Amino acid sequence: MRPNIFENDRLYDDTDKELDAIAPRPKRAQWRHRRGGPNFMRFGRRIKYHGADLNSWVNEALVVNEAPAS
């Protein structure tokens, strides 16, 4: 099991600095507009991300390098 980067039970606001670990705020806005990136919730103009969704998205984006066979 991979360690969680974000707290699973927390709602992160789009202005939270912790989200800069995955992308800067303007890039996240592009993702939302293009329906990409992690799942999000919209409350009027406020954007929220659930920690469990962020962790799931980060784990899906993980690239595992394997050593070439000798």
N, C-alpha and C positions, 0 to 999 in steps of 0.2 A: 504494500500500500504506500502510495506517495504521501509525503507530508503536505498539509494544507498551508497555502500561503495566506489565505484570507480566513476570517472567523466564519464558520458555516452558518451560525444563527444570527449574524449581524446584517442589517441593511446598510449598504454603503451609498452615500450621496455622490453624485457625479463630481462634486467639488472636493471630495476627500482626496488628500494627497496620496493615500495608499494605492489608489487606482493608477497612478502614474507608473507603477511597476509594470503594468501591461501595455499602456500606451498613453501619450499625452491627451489632454482633454479634447483638443480639436480633432484628433484622430478617432477618438471614441464617438464624437458627433458624426463623423463621416460614416463609421460603421453602422450607427443607428439609422442614418438616412438610407444607407444601402442595404439594410436588413442583414448586416453581418455582425461579427463580434459576439460577445457574451449576451445572454438574455438580460433584459432590463424591464423595469416597470416605469410607467409614466403616470404621475399624479399632477395633472395640470401641466405646468412647465417644469416641474421637478422630476429629475431622473434618479431612480434608485436601482441598485444592483444587489441581489441576494448573495451572500458570501458563498453558499453552496454552489450556486450557478457559476460564480467566478472560478472557484476551484475546479469544477468540472470542465469549464472551457480551457483553463490553463493546462489541465492534464491531457485534454484532447490535442492541444497544440504542441505537446512534448515531442521532440524528435530524439530518438534513441540512436546513437552512433554505435555501430558494431565493428569490432576489429576485423579486418579482412582475414580470410582463411589462409593459412600458410601452406 
